[in-house]
Amino acid sequence: MQIREMSLEELEDFRNEISGKVKAEQIRETKASVVATACANCKKQLHEISEHYRLGVEVVGVSDLAAQALTG
């Protein structure tokens, strides 16, 4: 059985301390200033992880980037 992470407030500690720790380390290693995702749920989770670990990255949606590119 696979446990799926969901963006429920009750799971915030789990997301930040267990799975979020790995994601935070990966983001730090890339030295990225912007992290993009296509999923609104993932965007919320990555924003929480960024704040929790003080990553200082901007979390955006892929659609945000496309809209930015189209409007110049």
Backbone atoms as SQL, in Angstrom:
CREATE TABLE atoms (id INTEGER PRIMARY KEY, chain TEXT, resi INTEGER, resn TEXT, atom TEXT, x REAL, y REAL, z REAL);
INSERT INTO atoms VALUES
  (1, 'A', 1, 'MET', 'N', 0.838, -1.176, 0.000),
  (2, 'A', 1, 'MET', 'CA', 0.000, 0.000, 0.000),
  (3, 'A', 1, 'MET', 'C', 0.887, 1.244, 0.000),
  (4, 'A', 2, 'GLN', 'N', 0.553, 2.172, -0.828),
  (5, 'A', 2, 'GLN', 'CA', 1.320, 3.417, -0.931),
  (6, 'A', 2, 'GLN', 'C', 0.602, 4.515, -0.155),
  (7, 'A', 3, 'ILE', 'N', 1.363, 5.240, 0.658),
  (8, 'A', 3, 'ILE', 'CA', 0.799, 6.363, 1.399),
  (9, 'A', 3, 'ILE', 'C', 1.012, 7.606, 0.559),
  (10, 'A', 4, 'ARG', 'N', -0.047, 8.317, 0.299),
  (11, 'A', 4, 'ARG', 'CA', 0.053, 9.534, -0.502),
  (12, 'A', 4, 'ARG', 'C', -0.038, 10.744, 0.401),
  (13, 'A', 5, 'GLU', 'N', 0.775, 11.694, 0.111),
  (14, 'A', 5, 'GLU', 'CA', 0.777, 12.954, 0.838),
  (15, 'A', 5, 'GLU', 'C', -0.355, 13.824, 0.328),
  (16, 'A', 6, 'MET', 'N', -1.103, 14.403, 1.221),
  (17, 'A', 6, 'MET', 'CA', -2.154, 15.331, 0.818),
  (18, 'A', 6, 'MET', 'C', -1.955, 16.637, 1.556),
  (19, 'A', 7, 'SER', 'N', -2.489, 17.674, 1.013),
  (20, 'A', 7, 'SER', 'CA', -2.316, 18.993, 1.593),
  (21, 'A', 7, 'SER', 'C', -3.373, 19.274, 2.655),
  (22, 'A', 8, 'LEU', 'N', -3.482, 18.394, 3.621),
  (23, 'A', 8, 'LEU', 'CA', -4.391, 18.586, 4.744),
  (24, 'A', 8, 'LEU', 'C', -3.607, 19.211, 5.889),
  (25, 'A', 9, 'GLU', 'N', -4.232, 20.131, 6.589),
  (26, 'A', 9, 'GLU', 'CA', -3.548, 20.809, 7.701),
  (27, 'A', 9, 'GLU', 'C', -3.047, 19.812, 8.747),
  (28, 'A', 10, 'GLU', 'N', -3.796, 18.726, 8.968),
  (29, 'A', 10, 'GLU', 'CA', -3.401, 17.732, 9.984),
  (30, 'A', 10, 'GLU', 'C', -2.074, 17.056, 9.627),
  (31, 'A', 11, 'LEU', 'N', -1.724, 17.065, 8.355),
  (32, 'A', 11, 'LEU', 'CA', -0.502, 16.390, 7.914),
  (33, 'A', 11, 'LEU', 'C', 0.669, 17.350, 7.721),
  (34, 'A', 12, 'GLU', 'N', 0.508, 18.602, 8.095),
  (35, 'A', 12, 'GLU', 'CA', 1.554, 19.592, 7.851),
  (36, 'A', 12, 'GLU', 'C', 2.868, 19.225, 8.535),
  (37, 'A', 13, 'ASP', 'N', 2.825, 18.781, 9.791),
  (38, 'A', 13, 'ASP', 'CA', 4.056, 18.396, 10.486),
  (39, 'A', 13, 'ASP', 'C', 4.749, 17.241, 9.774),
  (40, 'A', 14, 'PHE', 'N', 3.961, 16.240, 9.353),
  (41, 'A', 14, 'PHE', 'CA', 4.531, 15.101, 8.623),
  (42, 'A', 14, 'PHE', 'C', 5.183, 15.579, 7.333),
  (43, 'A', 15, 'ARG', 'N', 4.466, 16.415, 6.577),
  (44, 'A', 15, 'ARG', 'CA', 5.001, 16.911, 5.305),
  (45, 'A', 15, 'ARG', 'C', 6.303, 17.663, 5.510),
  (46, 'A', 16, 'ASN', 'N', 6.342, 18.508, 6.517),
  (47, 'A', 16, 'ASN', 'CA', 7.533, 19.326, 6.734),
  (48, 'A', 16, 'ASN', 'C', 8.696, 18.534, 7.312),
  (49, 'A', 17, 'GLU', 'N', 8.433, 17.667, 8.264),
  (50, 'A', 17, 'GLU', 'CA', 9.518, 16.991, 8.975),
  (51, 'A', 17, 'GLU', 'C', 9.972, 15.687, 8.330),
  (52, 'A', 18, 'ILE', 'N', 9.125, 15.012, 7.609),
  (53, 'A', 18, 'ILE', 'CA', 9.501, 13.731, 7.009),
  (54, 'A', 18, 'ILE', 'C', 9.785, 13.900, 5.517),
  (55, 'A', 19, 'SER', 'N', 8.755, 13.992, 4.734),
  (56, 'A', 19, 'SER', 'CA', 8.961, 14.084, 3.285),
  (57, 'A', 19, 'SER', 'C', 9.498, 15.452, 2.888),
  (58, 'A', 20, 'GLY', 'N', 9.119, 16.480, 3.592),
  (59, 'A', 20, 'GLY', 'CA', 9.569, 17.824, 3.266),
  (60, 'A', 20, 'GLY', 'C', 11.054, 18.015, 3.452),
  (61, 'A', 21, 'LYS', 'N', 11.631, 17.306, 4.385),
  (62, 'A', 21, 'LYS', 'CA', 13.064, 17.428, 4.651),
  (63, 'A', 21, 'LYS', 'C', 13.872, 17.023, 3.418),
  (64, 'A', 22, 'VAL', 'N', 13.468, 15.926, 2.793),
  (65, 'A', 22, 'VAL', 'CA', 14.159, 15.456, 1.589),
  (66, 'A', 22, 'VAL', 'C', 14.002, 16.476, 0.461),
  (67, 'A', 23, 'LYS', 'N', 12.787, 16.974, 0.279),
  (68, 'A', 23, 'LYS', 'CA', 12.544, 17.967, -0.770),
  (69, 'A', 23, 'LYS', 'C', 13.353, 19.227, -0.511),
  (70, 'A', 24, 'ALA', 'N', 13.415, 19.663, 0.743),
  (71, 'A', 24, 'ALA', 'CA', 14.174, 20.868, 1.092),
  (72, 'A', 24, 'ALA', 'C', 15.654, 20.684, 0.777),
  (73, 'A', 25, 'GLU', 'N', 16.192, 19.516, 1.105),
  (74, 'A', 25, 'GLU', 'CA', 17.601, 19.241, 0.811),
  (75, 'A', 25, 'GLU', 'C', 17.862, 19.254, -0.688),
  (76, 'A', 26, 'GLN', 'N', 16.928, 18.683, -1.465),
  (77, 'A', 26, 'GLN', 'CA', 17.086, 18.670, -2.917),
  (78, 'A', 26, 'GLN', 'C', 17.066, 20.086, -3.480),
  (79, 'A', 27, 'ILE', 'N', 16.163, 20.916, -2.983),
  (80, 'A', 27, 'ILE', 'CA', 16.078, 22.295, -3.461),
  (81, 'A', 27, 'ILE', 'C', 17.341, 23.058, -3.100),
  (82, 'A', 28, 'ARG', 'N', 17.824, 22.884, -1.870),
  (83, 'A', 28, 'ARG', 'CA', 19.067, 23.558, -1.455),
  (84, 'A', 28, 'ARG', 'C', 20.232, 23.172, -2.350),
  (85, 'A', 29, 'GLU', 'N', 20.325, 21.877, -2.671),
  (86, 'A', 29, 'GLU', 'CA', 21.438, 21.391, -3.491),
  (87, 'A', 29, 'GLU', 'C', 21.440, 22.027, -4.874),
  (88, 'A', 30, 'THR', 'N', 20.271, 22.340, -5.405),
  (89, 'A', 30, 'THR', 'CA', 20.201, 22.926, -6.749),
  (90, 'A', 30, 'THR', 'C', 20.565, 24.408, -6.749),
  (91, 'A', 31, 'LYS', 'N', 20.500, 25.033, -5.574),
  (92, 'A', 31, 'LYS', 'CA', 20.726, 26.476, -5.445),
  (93, 'A', 31, 'LYS', 'C', 19.726, 27.284, -6.292),
  (94, 'A', 32, 'ALA', 'N', 18.551, 26.705, -6.501),
  (95, 'A', 32, 'ALA', 'CA', 17.503, 27.364, -7.288),
  (96, 'A', 32, 'ALA', 'C', 16.946, 28.562, -6.520),
  (97, 'A', 33, 'SER', 'N', 16.523, 29.564, -7.265),
  (98, 'A', 33, 'SER', 'CA', 15.839, 30.696, -6.646),
  (99, 'A', 33, 'SER', 'C', 14.336, 30.631, -6.915),
  (100, 'A', 34, 'VAL', 'N', 13.962, 29.813, -7.927),
  (101, 'A', 34, 'VAL', 'CA', 12.555, 29.617, -8.273),
  (102, 'A', 34, 'VAL', 'C', 12.301, 28.128, -8.431),
  (103, 'A', 35, 'VAL', 'N', 11.201, 27.659, -7.860),
  (104, 'A', 35, 'VAL', 'CA', 10.778, 26.261, -8.006),
  (105, 'A', 35, 'VAL', 'C', 9.400, 26.290, -8.650),
  (106, 'A', 36, 'ALA', 'N', 9.237, 25.547, -9.746),
  (107, 'A', 36, 'ALA', 'CA', 7.962, 25.529, -10.462),
  (108, 'A', 36, 'ALA', 'C', 7.351, 24.132, -10.440),
  (109, 'A', 37, 'THR', 'N', 6.046, 24.090, -10.361),
  (110, 'A', 37, 'THR', 'CA', 5.309, 22.834, -10.390),
  (111, 'A', 37, 'THR', 'C', 4.002, 23.052, -11.137),
  (112, 'A', 38, 'ALA', 'N', 3.473, 21.965, -11.707),
  (113, 'A', 38, 'ALA', 'CA', 2.224, 22.069, -12.469),
  (114, 'A', 38, 'ALA', 'C', 0.992, 21.890, -11.586),
  (115, 'A', 39, 'CYS', 'N', 1.181, 21.400, -10.384),
  (116, 'A', 39, 'CYS', 'CA', 0.076, 21.021, -9.507),
  (117, 'A', 39, 'CYS', 'C', -0.137, 22.064, -8.402),
  (118, 'A', 40, 'ALA', 'N', -1.369, 22.530, -8.245),
  (119, 'A', 40, 'ALA', 'CA', -1.673, 23.528, -7.214),
  (120, 'A', 40, 'ALA', 'C', -1.417, 22.977, -5.812),
  (121, 'A', 41, 'ASN', 'N', -1.712, 21.708, -5.586),
  (122, 'A', 41, 'ASN', 'CA', -1.471, 21.076, -4.293),
  (123, 'A', 41, 'ASN', 'C', 0.032, 21.045, -3.989),
  (124, 'A', 42, 'CYS', 'N', 0.827, 20.686, -4.990),
  (125, 'A', 42, 'CYS', 'CA', 2.285, 20.648, -4.814),
  (126, 'A', 42, 'CYS', 'C', 2.835, 22.051, -4.580),
  (127, 'A', 43, 'LYS', 'N', 2.262, 23.024, -5.267),
  (128, 'A', 43, 'LYS', 'CA', 2.683, 24.413, -5.100),
  (129, 'A', 43, 'LYS', 'C', 2.497, 24.851, -3.645),
  (130, 'A', 44, 'LYS', 'N', 1.353, 24.507, -3.062),
  (131, 'A', 44, 'LYS', 'CA', 1.077, 24.839, -1.664),
  (132, 'A', 44, 'LYS', 'C', 2.076, 24.147, -0.737),
  (133, 'A', 45, 'GLN', 'N', 2.315, 22.861, -0.978),
  (134, 'A', 45, 'GLN', 'CA', 3.237, 22.102, -0.137),
  (135, 'A', 45, 'GLN', 'C', 4.663, 22.640, -0.252),
  (136, 'A', 46, 'LEU', 'N', 5.105, 22.942, -1.460),
  (137, 'A', 46, 'LEU', 'CA', 6.458, 23.462, -1.634),
  (138, 'A', 46, 'LEU', 'C', 6.609, 24.831, -0.989),
  (139, 'A', 47, 'HIS', 'N', 5.569, 25.635, -1.032),
  (140, 'A', 47, 'HIS', 'CA', 5.603, 26.941, -0.365),
  (141, 'A', 47, 'HIS', 'C', 5.764, 26.751, 1.152),
  (142, 'A', 48, 'GLU', 'N', 5.004, 25.811, 1.727),
  (143, 'A', 48, 'GLU', 'CA', 5.112, 25.529, 3.165),
  (144, 'A', 48, 'GLU', 'C', 6.508, 25.036, 3.520),
  (145, 'A', 49, 'ILE', 'N', 7.054, 24.152, 2.693),
  (146, 'A', 49, 'ILE', 'CA', 8.401, 23.619, 2.941),
  (147, 'A', 49, 'ILE', 'C', 9.437, 24.730, 2.839),
  (148, 'A', 50, 'SER', 'N', 9.276, 25.588, 1.848),
  (149, 'A', 50, 'SER', 'CA', 10.203, 26.710, 1.681),
  (150, 'A', 50, 'SER', 'C', 10.199, 27.609, 2.910),
  (151, 'A', 51, 'GLU', 'N', 9.022, 27.898, 3.434),
  (152, 'A', 51, 'GLU', 'CA', 8.931, 28.725, 4.644),
  (153, 'A', 51, 'GLU', 'C', 9.502, 28.000, 5.858),
  (154, 'A', 52, 'HIS', 'N', 9.137, 26.724, 6.019),
  (155, 'A', 52, 'HIS', 'CA', 9.567, 25.945, 7.188),
  (156, 'A', 52, 'HIS', 'C', 11.093, 25.837, 7.261),
  (157, 'A', 53, 'TYR', 'N', 11.725, 25.597, 6.116),
  (158, 'A', 53, 'TYR', 'CA', 13.177, 25.422, 6.074),
  (159, 'A', 53, 'TYR', 'C', 13.926, 26.691, 5.670),
  (160, 'A', 54, 'ARG', 'N', 13.184, 27.794, 5.555),
  (161, 'A', 54, 'ARG', 'CA', 13.773, 29.087, 5.185),
  (162, 'A', 54, 'ARG', 'C', 14.671, 28.970, 3.947),
  (163, 'A', 55, 'LEU', 'N', 14.094, 28.407, 2.886),
  (164, 'A', 55, 'LEU', 'CA', 14.848, 28.181, 1.664),
  (165, 'A', 55, 'LEU', 'C', 15.018, 29.445, 0.836),
  (166, 'A', 56, 'GLY', 'N', 14.107, 30.389, 1.001),
  (167, 'A', 56, 'GLY', 'CA', 14.199, 31.628, 0.252),
  (168, 'A', 56, 'GLY', 'C', 13.961, 31.471, -1.237),
  (169, 'A', 57, 'VAL', 'N', 13.183, 30.457, -1.615),
  (170, 'A', 57, 'VAL', 'CA', 12.861, 30.274, -3.029),
  (171, 'A', 57, 'VAL', 'C', 11.449, 30.760, -3.312),
  (172, 'A', 58, 'GLU', 'N', 11.242, 31.194, -4.542),
  (173, 'A', 58, 'GLU', 'CA', 9.911, 31.562, -4.995),
  (174, 'A', 58, 'GLU', 'C', 9.265, 30.305, -5.571),
  (175, 'A', 59, 'VAL', 'N', 8.070, 29.982, -5.139),
  (176, 'A', 59, 'VAL', 'CA', 7.361, 28.817, -5.639),
  (177, 'A', 59, 'VAL', 'C', 6.266, 29.309, -6.585),
  (178, 'A', 60, 'VAL', 'N', 6.319, 28.837, -7.825),
  (179, 'A', 60, 'VAL', 'CA', 5.361, 29.277, -8.841),
  (180, 'A', 60, 'VAL', 'C', 4.784, 28.071, -9.570),
  (181, 'A', 61, 'GLY', 'N', 3.675, 28.303, -10.225),
  (182, 'A', 61, 'GLY', 'CA', 3.080, 27.277, -11.066),
  (183, 'A', 61, 'GLY', 'C', 3.622, 27.372, -12.480),
  (184, 'A', 62, 'VAL', 'N', 3.620, 26.261, -13.181),
  (185, 'A', 62, 'VAL', 'CA', 4.063, 26.253, -14.567),
  (186, 'A', 62, 'VAL', 'C', 3.160, 27.185, -15.380),
  (187, 'A', 63, 'SER', 'N', 1.875, 27.196, -15.049),
  (188, 'A', 63, 'SER', 'CA', 0.954, 28.088, -15.762),
  (189, 'A', 63, 'SER', 'C', 1.303, 29.553, -15.502),
  (190, 'A', 64, 'ASP', 'N', 1.798, 29.863, -14.296),
  (191, 'A', 64, 'ASP', 'CA', 2.254, 31.224, -13.995),
  (192, 'A', 64, 'ASP', 'C', 3.413, 31.620, -14.924),
  (193, 'A', 65, 'LEU', 'N', 4.354, 30.701, -15.103),
  (194, 'A', 65, 'LEU', 'CA', 5.502, 30.969, -15.965),
  (195, 'A', 65, 'LEU', 'C', 5.070, 31.151, -17.413),
  (196, 'A', 66, 'ALA', 'N', 4.118, 30.329, -17.865),
  (197, 'A', 66, 'ALA', 'CA', 3.625, 30.441, -19.242),
  (198, 'A', 66, 'ALA', 'C', 2.914, 31.785, -19.440),
  (199, 'A', 67, 'ALA', 'N', 2.096, 32.168, -18.472),
  (200, 'A', 67, 'ALA', 'CA', 1.388, 33.447, -18.568),
  (201, 'A', 67, 'ALA', 'C', 2.367, 34.611, -18.588),
  (202, 'A', 68, 'GLN', 'N', 3.398, 34.520, -17.762),
  (203, 'A', 68, 'GLN', 'CA', 4.437, 35.560, -17.728),
  (204, 'A', 68, 'GLN', 'C', 5.143, 35.681, -19.077),
  (205, 'A', 69, 'ALA', 'N', 5.442, 34.533, -19.673),
  (206, 'A', 69, 'ALA', 'CA', 6.129, 34.520, -20.957),
  (207, 'A', 69, 'ALA', 'C', 5.250, 35.109, -22.060),
  (208, 'A', 70, 'LEU', 'N', 3.945, 34.850, -21.990),
  (209, 'A', 70, 'LEU', 'CA', 3.042, 35.331, -23.024),
  (210, 'A', 70, 'LEU', 'C', 2.774, 36.830, -22.919),
  (211, 'A', 71, 'THR', 'N', 2.818, 37.343, -21.683),
  (212, 'A', 71, 'THR', 'CA', 2.523, 38.763, -21.493),
  (213, 'A', 71, 'THR', 'C', 3.785, 39.610, -21.493),
  (214, 'A', 72, 'GLY', 'N', 4.931, 38.940, -21.440),
  (215, 'A', 72, 'GLY', 'CA', 6.213, 39.639, -21.533),
  (216, 'A', 72, 'GLY', 'C', 6.520, 40.366, -20.315);
